[in-house]
Amino acid sequence: ARMRSKKDGLELKGVPASPGIAGGPALVVVNPNNFKGIEGHVVLVTCHSAPEFALYLDRTLAIVAEIGGKTSHLASMCRELGIPCIVDVHAATALLRTGDQLVVDGSAGVVWATRDGKRRLE
C-alpha cells in the first residue's frame, strides 16, 4: 500500500478485492466490537474486513480495510453484491476521518479522500 498527499486531497493505495467505483462519506470504525451500525449510506473504513460487517452491506457504498484479503468472507460478499472493496490499505483508519468524502476504485485499489469536496468522481 502507498499514500500520496495531493493539494486537493489524499490518495491511498491497497489491494483490489472487489471491482467498481463508488463515492460518499466515510465512516471510520477502529474497533469492530464497539460498532453500533450504520445510519445512511457510507464508505466503511475499518481495521480489518470482519465478517460482522456483512450485516450492513445494504447501507455500505464501498469498503476500505487496513487488513484483509481478496478471499475473505467480506470481500466475497462485496463481489457478489457489486460493492467496491480495497484491502491492505495501511493506516487507513489513522489517515481518514468520519465525514471525509471518499471515492473508491475497487478495480485499481485506490481511494481518494477530501475534506473540502474538491475531488469529484469523473
N, CA, C and O atoms as a DFTB+ gen file, in Angstrom:
488 C
 N C O
     1  1       0.850      -1.184       0.000
     2  2       0.000       0.000       0.000
     3  2       0.885       1.234       0.000
     4  3       2.008       1.214       0.504
     5  1       0.364       2.299      -0.570
     6  2       1.116       3.545      -0.577
     7  2       0.163       4.693      -0.336
     8  3      -1.048       4.559      -0.509
     9  1       0.720       5.826       0.064
    10  2      -0.060       7.014       0.321
    11  2       0.590       8.165      -0.408
    12  3       1.814       8.290      -0.436
    13  1      -0.238       9.004      -0.999
    14  2       0.270      10.198      -1.664
    15  2      -0.631      11.362      -1.289
    16  3      -1.848      11.288      -1.458
    17  1      -0.049      12.417      -0.790
    18  2      -0.812      13.605      -0.445
    19  2      -0.796      14.544      -1.629
    20  3       0.249      14.807      -2.225
    21  1      -1.957      15.039      -1.957
    22  2      -2.082      15.995      -3.055
    23  2      -2.666      17.286      -2.510
    24  3      -3.210      17.323      -1.406
    25  1      -2.546      18.329      -3.291
    26  2      -3.058      19.631      -2.877
    27  2      -4.558      19.558      -2.580
    28  3      -5.041      20.216      -1.659
    29  1      -5.287      18.765      -3.352
    30  2      -6.734      18.710      -3.185
    31  2      -7.203      17.469      -2.429
    32  3      -8.403      17.195      -2.406
    33  1      -6.297      16.712      -1.811
    34  2      -6.745      15.559      -1.036
    35  2      -5.652      14.540      -0.824
    36  3      -4.466      14.830      -0.976
    37  1      -6.071      13.349      -0.472
    38  2      -5.180      12.264      -0.122
    39  2      -5.496      11.058      -0.993
    40  3      -6.663      10.758      -1.241
    41  1      -4.467      10.371      -1.455
    42  2      -4.655       9.152      -2.246
    43  2      -3.999       7.999      -1.509
    44  3      -2.815       8.057      -1.175
    45  1      -4.773       6.949      -1.256
    46  2      -4.263       5.746      -0.602
    47  2      -4.395       4.580      -1.569
    48  3      -5.343       4.508      -2.352
    49  1      -3.439       3.676      -1.504
    50  2      -3.434       2.526      -2.410
    51  2      -3.415       1.248      -1.596
    52  3      -2.735       1.154      -0.574
    53  1      -4.174       0.262      -2.066
    54  2      -4.212      -1.043      -1.430
    55  2      -4.378      -2.123      -2.472
    56  3      -4.035      -1.931      -3.638
    57  1      -4.900      -3.249      -2.058
    58  2      -5.098      -4.404      -2.927
    59  2      -6.573      -4.470      -3.333
    60  3      -7.447      -4.513      -2.467
    61  1      -6.858      -4.480      -4.628
    62  2      -8.258      -4.594      -5.069
    63  2      -8.859      -5.916      -4.601
    64  3      -8.250      -6.971      -4.776
    65  1     -10.056      -5.862      -4.004
    66  2     -10.722      -7.073      -3.532
    67  2     -12.095      -7.249      -4.168
    68  3     -12.602      -8.367      -4.246
    69  1     -12.705      -6.143      -4.628
    70  2     -13.990      -6.196      -5.319
    71  2     -14.050      -4.985      -6.260
    72  3     -13.855      -3.854      -5.815
    73  1     -14.318      -5.209      -7.558
    74  2     -14.253      -4.115      -8.527
    75  2     -15.423      -3.144      -8.429
    76  3     -16.453      -3.433      -7.820
    77  1     -15.230      -1.988      -9.045
    78  2     -16.272      -0.972      -9.112
    79  2     -15.780       0.339      -8.547
    80  3     -14.727       0.408      -7.912
    81  1     -16.562       1.386      -8.787
    82  2     -16.242       2.729      -8.294
    83  2     -17.454       3.258      -7.544
    84  3     -18.584       3.175      -8.024
    85  1     -17.203       3.802      -6.360
    86  2     -18.286       4.398      -5.571
    87  2     -17.709       5.542      -4.761
    88  3     -16.513       5.577      -4.470
    89  1     -18.571       6.472      -4.403
    90  2     -18.146       7.603      -3.601
    91  2     -19.178       7.963      -2.564
    92  3     -20.368       7.699      -2.733
    93  1     -18.711       8.571      -1.482
    94  2     -19.618       9.011      -0.430
    95  2     -18.854       9.332       0.831
    96  3     -17.623       9.311       0.840
    97  1     -19.583       9.633       1.909
    98  2     -18.939       9.993       3.175
    99  2     -18.344       8.770       3.870
   100  3     -18.897       7.673       3.806
   101  1     -17.214       8.977       4.531
   102  2     -16.543       7.894       5.257
   103  2     -17.171       7.691       6.626
   104  3     -17.606       8.640       7.279
   105  1     -17.209       6.428       7.046
   106  2     -17.492       6.064       8.431
   107  2     -16.307       5.227       8.882
   108  3     -16.139       4.092       8.434
   109  1     -15.472       5.790       9.779
   110  2     -14.267       5.103      10.241
   111  2     -14.606       4.314      11.504
   112  3     -15.085       4.870      12.492
   113  1     -14.345       3.005      11.450
   114  2     -14.604       2.107      12.574
   115  2     -13.274       1.470      12.970
   116  3     -12.771       0.586      12.276
   117  1     -12.710       1.923      14.087
   118  2     -11.414       1.414      14.534
   119  2     -11.586       0.079      15.262
   120  3     -10.785      -0.836      15.068
   121  1     -12.609      -0.040      16.087
   122  2     -12.839      -1.256      16.861
   123  2     -14.196      -1.853      16.494
   124  3     -15.228      -1.333      16.920
   125  1     -14.215      -2.936      15.710
   126  2     -15.489      -3.539      15.305
   127  2     -16.348      -3.987      16.484
   128  3     -17.566      -4.095      16.342
   129  1     -15.742      -4.251      17.650
   130  2     -16.512      -4.663      18.828
   131  2     -17.392      -3.542      19.361
   132  3     -18.393      -3.803      20.028
   133  1     -17.026      -2.298      19.074
   134  2     -17.813      -1.149      19.522
   135  2     -18.732      -0.610      18.430
   136  3     -19.349       0.442      18.598
   137  1     -18.823      -1.317      17.330
   138  2     -19.606      -0.858      16.183
   139  2     -21.093      -0.937      16.495
   140  3     -21.587      -1.980      16.922
   141  1     -21.797       0.151      16.286
   142  2     -23.229       0.219      16.611
   143  2     -24.138       0.182      15.388
   144  3     -25.360       0.229      15.527
   145  1     -23.561       0.098      14.193
   146  2     -24.379       0.088      12.988
   147  2     -24.128       1.308      12.129
   148  3     -23.291       2.155      12.441
   149  1     -24.864       1.375      11.053
   150  2     -24.678       2.435      10.069
   151  2     -25.983       3.192       9.886
   152  3     -27.049       2.597       9.724
   153  1     -25.878       4.517       9.915
   154  2     -27.012       5.364       9.570
   155  2     -26.721       5.979       8.214
   156  3     -25.650       6.553       8.015
   157  1     -27.646       5.873       7.288
   158  2     -27.442       6.387       5.939
   159  2     -26.555       5.456       5.141
   160  3     -26.348       4.308       5.535
   161  1     -26.025       5.934       4.025
   162  2     -25.148       5.153       3.155
   163  2     -23.747       5.736       3.236
   164  3     -23.555       6.937       3.048
   165  1     -22.765       4.880       3.518
   166  2     -21.408       5.339       3.793
   167  2     -20.369       4.442       3.128
   168  3     -20.663       3.327       2.696
   169  1     -19.145       4.964       3.061
   170  2     -17.978       4.163       2.724
   171  2     -17.381       3.725       4.055
   172  3     -16.921       4.554       4.839
   173  1     -17.390       2.435       4.302
   174  2     -16.902       1.889       5.559
   175  2     -15.386       1.775       5.518
   176  3     -14.833       1.124       4.632
   177  1     -14.709       2.412       6.484
   178  2     -13.245       2.361       6.613
   179  2     -12.970       1.658       7.933
   180  3     -13.395       2.127       8.989
   181  1     -12.255       0.525       7.878
   182  2     -12.090      -0.287       9.069
   183  2     -10.701      -0.900       9.171
   184  3      -9.953      -0.957       8.194
   185  1     -10.373      -1.356      10.371
   186  2      -9.076      -2.008      10.605
   187  2      -8.964      -3.316       9.830
   188  3      -7.939      -3.586       9.204
   189  1     -10.017      -4.125       9.873
   190  2      -9.969      -5.391       9.162
   191  2     -11.342      -5.742       8.612
   192  3     -12.361      -5.225       9.070
   193  1     -11.354      -6.608       7.646
   194  2     -12.602      -6.965       6.962
   195  2     -13.333      -8.045       7.754
   196  3     -13.412      -9.198       7.329
   197  1     -13.868      -7.652       8.918
   198  2     -14.580      -8.574       9.801
   199  2     -15.886      -9.029       9.151
   200  3     -16.599      -8.220       8.559
   201  1     -16.204     -10.328       9.260
   202  2     -17.439     -10.834       8.660
   203  2     -18.699     -10.185       9.233
   204  3     -19.740     -10.172       8.576
   205  1     -18.612      -9.645      10.455
   206  2     -19.777      -8.990      11.071
   207  2     -20.277      -7.812      10.247
   208  3     -21.460      -7.477      10.294
   209  1     -19.386      -7.186       9.496
   210  2     -19.798      -6.039       8.682
   211  2     -20.723      -6.445       7.537
   212  3     -21.402      -5.590       6.969
   213  1     -20.763      -7.716       7.189
   214  2     -21.638      -8.183       6.106
   215  2     -23.103      -7.857       6.394
   216  3     -23.895      -7.715       5.463
   217  1     -23.469      -7.737       7.659
   218  2     -24.847      -7.406       8.031
   219  2     -25.250      -6.014       7.561
   220  3     -26.440      -5.717       7.450
   221  1     -24.267      -5.158       7.283
   222  2     -24.547      -3.762       6.951
   223  2     -24.250      -3.418       5.491
   224  3     -24.193      -2.240       5.135
   225  1     -24.062      -4.417       4.655
   226  2     -23.700      -4.152       3.265
   227  2     -24.805      -3.434       2.493
   228  3     -24.525      -2.781       1.487
   229  1     -26.045      -3.542       2.943
   230  2     -27.128      -2.831       2.259
   231  2     -27.010      -1.319       2.409
   232  3     -27.632      -0.576       1.651
   233  1     -26.219      -0.852       3.380
   234  2     -26.004       0.583       3.595
   235  2     -24.561       0.998       3.341
   236  3     -24.158       2.115       3.666
   237  1     -23.786       0.085       2.756
   238  2     -22.368       0.344       2.515
   239  2     -22.130       0.603       1.034
   240  3     -22.461      -0.235       0.195
   241  1     -21.559       1.757       0.709
   242  2     -21.260       2.115      -0.681
   243  2     -19.976       1.455      -1.155
   244  3     -19.859       1.075      -2.320
   245  1     -18.998       1.317      -0.238
   246  2     -17.703       0.701      -0.532
   247  2     -17.031       0.391       0.800
   248  3     -17.439       0.894       1.847
   249  1     -15.987      -0.453       0.745
   250  2     -15.241      -0.792       1.956
   251  2     -13.752      -0.580       1.713
   252  3     -13.215      -0.959       0.672
   253  1     -13.092       0.040       2.705
   254  2     -11.646       0.231       2.715
   255  2     -11.154      -0.400       4.013
   256  3     -11.538       0.042       5.096
   257  1     -10.304      -1.433       3.919
   258  2      -9.836      -2.140       5.112
   259  2      -8.316      -2.155       5.175
   260  3      -7.639      -2.345       4.164
   261  1      -7.789      -1.951       6.381
   262  2      -6.341      -1.993       6.574
   263  2      -5.799      -3.415       6.438
   264  3      -4.721      -3.629       5.883
   265  1      -6.554      -4.375       6.948
   266  2      -6.140      -5.777       6.939
   267  2      -7.252      -6.606       6.318
   268  3      -8.434      -6.340       6.535
   269  1      -6.873      -7.591       5.561
   270  2      -7.853      -8.480       4.954
   271  2      -7.323      -8.974       3.630
   272  3      -6.314      -8.482       3.126
   273  1      -7.998      -9.933       3.080
   274  2      -7.552     -10.494       1.819
   275  2      -8.660     -10.534       0.785
   276  3      -9.840     -10.370       1.096
   277  1      -8.247     -10.756      -0.447
   278  2      -9.217     -10.831      -1.546
   279  2     -10.170     -12.010      -1.382
   280  3     -11.264     -12.010      -1.945
   281  1      -9.755     -13.012      -0.613
   282  2     -10.595     -14.198      -0.438
   283  2     -11.356     -14.195       0.881
   284  3     -11.976     -15.197       1.237
   285  1     -11.320     -13.084       1.610
   286  2     -12.058     -13.012       2.876
   287  2     -13.560     -13.077       2.618
   288  3     -14.030     -12.801       1.514
   289  1     -14.295     -13.443       3.651
   290  2     -15.756     -13.539       3.537
   291  2     -16.362     -12.204       3.109
   292  3     -17.231     -12.164       2.239
   293  1     -15.905     -11.122       3.716
   294  2     -16.460      -9.802       3.403
   295  2     -16.166      -9.405       1.954
   296  3     -17.041      -8.877       1.268
   297  1     -14.942      -9.656       1.486
   298  2     -14.601      -9.337       0.094
   299  2     -15.454     -10.156      -0.873
   300  3     -15.900      -9.637      -1.896
   301  1     -15.681     -11.416      -0.560
   302  2     -16.529     -12.265      -1.416
   303  2     -17.958     -11.736      -1.467
   304  3     -18.572     -11.699      -2.533
   305  1     -18.486     -11.325      -0.310
   306  2     -19.842     -10.759      -0.265
   307  2     -19.907      -9.464      -1.081
   308  3     -20.885      -9.221      -1.788
   309  1     -18.868      -8.639      -0.983
   310  2     -18.827      -7.397      -1.757
   311  2     -18.860      -7.703      -3.252
   312  3     -19.587      -7.045      -3.997
   313  1     -18.094      -8.680      -3.698
   314  2     -18.099      -9.045      -5.123
   315  2     -19.483      -9.514      -5.552
   316  3     -19.953      -9.146      -6.629
   317  1     -20.135     -10.315      -4.732
   318  2     -21.474     -10.807      -5.069
   319  2     -22.479      -9.670      -5.193
   320  3     -23.378      -9.721      -6.032
   321  1     -22.330      -8.649      -4.363
   322  2     -23.286      -7.536      -4.335
   323  2     -22.860      -6.337      -5.167
   324  3     -23.601      -5.360      -5.269
   325  1     -21.660      -6.399      -5.770
   326  2     -21.187      -5.293      -6.596
   327  2     -20.730      -4.085      -5.807
   328  3     -20.834      -2.955      -6.283
   329  1     -20.223      -4.312      -4.604
   330  2     -19.745      -3.222      -3.751
   331  2     -18.222      -3.166      -3.846
   332  3     -17.561      -4.163      -3.558
   333  1     -17.647      -2.027      -4.240
   334  2     -16.185      -1.922      -4.312
   335  2     -15.543      -2.157      -2.948
   336  3     -16.050      -1.707      -1.920
   337  1     -14.414      -2.872      -2.958
   338  2     -13.703      -3.167      -1.715
   339  2     -12.205      -3.161      -1.971
   340  3     -11.733      -3.735      -2.952
   341  1     -11.457      -2.510      -1.082
   342  2      -9.994      -2.478      -1.144
   343  2      -9.473      -2.930       0.219
   344  3      -9.953      -2.469       1.254
   345  1      -8.493      -3.833       0.218
   346  2      -7.892      -4.314       1.454
   347  2      -6.403      -3.960       1.465
   348  3      -5.852      -3.524       0.455
   349  1      -5.772      -4.151       2.601
   350  2      -4.347      -3.880       2.766
   351  2      -4.014      -2.401       2.515
   352  3      -3.000      -2.072       1.898
   353  1      -4.890      -1.524       3.008
   354  2      -4.680      -0.077       2.899
   355  2      -4.103       0.378       4.237
   356  3      -4.843       0.674       5.175
   357  1      -2.784       0.430       4.312
   358  2      -2.097       0.729       5.570
   359  2      -2.490       2.091       6.128
   360  3      -2.538       3.084       5.402
   361  1      -2.771       2.122       7.428
   362  2      -3.071       3.339       8.195
   363  2      -4.346       4.045       7.745
   364  3      -4.504       5.238       8.005
   365  1      -5.251       3.351       7.084
   366  2      -6.486       3.993       6.609
   367  2      -7.287       4.602       7.751
   368  3      -7.806       5.710       7.615
   369  1      -7.399       3.892       8.884
   370  2      -8.199       4.425       9.985
   371  2      -7.514       5.592      10.693
   372  3      -8.176       6.369      11.381
   373  1      -6.207       5.724      10.536
   374  2      -5.490       6.856      11.134
   375  2      -5.524       8.077      10.222
   376  3      -5.560       9.211      10.700
   377  1      -5.513       7.849       8.916
   378  2      -5.426       8.956       7.963
   379  2      -6.791       9.496       7.536
   380  3      -6.916      10.675       7.204
   381  1      -7.804       8.648       7.542
   382  2      -9.136       9.065       7.114
   383  2      -9.997       9.344       8.334
   384  3      -9.810       8.746       9.393
   385  1     -10.946      10.266       8.170
   386  2     -11.838      10.648       9.257
   387  2     -13.282      10.416       8.842
   388  3     -13.633      10.508       7.666
   389  1     -14.108      10.114       9.830
   390  2     -15.538      10.029       9.567
   391  2     -15.993      11.364       8.987
   392  3     -15.689      12.423       9.537
   393  1     -16.715      11.311       7.886
   394  2     -17.192      12.525       7.221
   395  2     -16.372      12.929       6.014
   396  3     -16.854      13.687       5.172
   397  1     -15.132      12.437       5.908
   398  2     -14.340      12.716       4.695
   399  2     -15.116      12.218       3.481
   400  3     -15.791      11.192       3.550
   401  1     -15.020      12.933       2.390
   402  2     -15.625      12.470       1.146
   403  2     -14.627      11.559       0.430
   404  3     -13.502      11.970       0.144
   405  1     -15.034      10.341       0.146
   406  2     -14.151       9.354      -0.467
   407  2     -14.659       8.931      -1.830
   408  3     -15.866       8.886      -2.071
   409  1     -13.734       8.623      -2.712
   410  2     -14.017       7.936      -3.967
   411  2     -13.149       6.687      -3.945
   412  3     -11.927       6.766      -3.813
   413  1     -13.796       5.532      -4.076
   414  2     -13.111       4.246      -4.006
   415  2     -13.162       3.580      -5.372
   416  3     -14.239       3.377      -5.933
   417  1     -11.995       3.242      -5.903
   418  2     -11.902       2.474      -7.147
   419  2     -11.436       1.073      -6.774
   420  3     -10.241       0.825      -6.615
   421  1     -12.385       0.171      -6.638
   422  2     -12.087      -1.189      -6.225
   423  2     -11.339      -1.984      -7.269
   424  3     -10.701      -2.984      -6.940
   425  1     -11.401      -1.568      -8.515
   426  2     -10.677      -2.267      -9.582
   427  2      -9.189      -1.931      -9.546
   428  3      -8.347      -2.800      -9.774
   429  1      -8.868      -0.672      -9.261
   430  2      -7.475      -0.213      -9.232
   431  2      -6.857      -0.293      -7.833
   432  3      -5.637      -0.218      -7.689
   433  1      -7.693      -0.446      -6.807
   434  2      -7.179      -0.477      -5.445
   435  2      -6.774       0.884      -4.930
   436  3      -5.804       1.001      -4.182
   437  1      -7.515       1.930      -5.325
   438  2      -7.177       3.298      -4.944
   439  2      -8.377       3.961      -4.276
   440  3      -9.516       3.799      -4.715
   441  1      -8.104       4.711      -3.206
   442  2      -9.131       5.527      -2.567
   443  2      -8.620       6.960      -2.509
   444  3      -7.479       7.206      -2.118
   445  1      -9.467       7.894      -2.898
   446  2      -9.153       9.319      -2.839
   447  2     -10.033       9.939      -1.766
   448  3     -11.217       9.617      -1.659
   449  1      -9.450      10.827      -0.974
   450  2     -10.185      11.476       0.109
   451  2     -10.000      12.978       0.051
   452  3      -8.921      13.480      -0.264
   453  1     -11.084      13.688       0.365
   454  2     -11.004      15.139       0.509
   455  2     -11.835      15.554       1.706
   456  3     -12.785      14.877       2.099
   457  1     -11.459      16.661       2.262
   458  2     -12.248      17.240       3.349
   459  2     -12.945      18.500       2.867
   460  3     -13.763      19.084       3.578
   461  1     -12.609      18.913       1.644
   462  2     -13.200      20.148       1.130
   463  2     -14.052      19.928      -0.111
   464  3     -14.549      20.888      -0.700
   465  1     -14.227      18.672      -0.515
   466  2     -15.096      18.356      -1.634
   467  2     -14.518      18.645      -3.012
   468  3     -15.266      18.618      -3.989
   469  1     -13.203      18.925      -3.140
   470  2     -12.638      19.264      -4.438
   471  2     -12.515      18.062      -5.377
   472  3     -12.668      18.210      -6.590
   473  1     -12.241      16.883      -4.832
   474  2     -12.090      15.689      -5.684
   475  2     -13.490      15.208      -6.087
   476  3     -14.341      14.982      -5.226
   477  1     -13.720      15.056      -7.363
   478  2     -15.011      14.614      -7.868
   479  2     -14.856      13.316      -8.631
   480  3     -13.808      13.046      -9.218
   481  1     -15.905      12.516      -8.618
   482  2     -15.938      11.309      -9.438
   483  2     -16.234      11.745     -10.854
   484  3     -17.307      12.283     -11.126
   485  1     -15.285      11.517     -11.776
   486  2     -15.449      11.994     -13.151
   487  2     -15.602      10.856     -14.121
   488  3     -15.750      11.084     -15.322
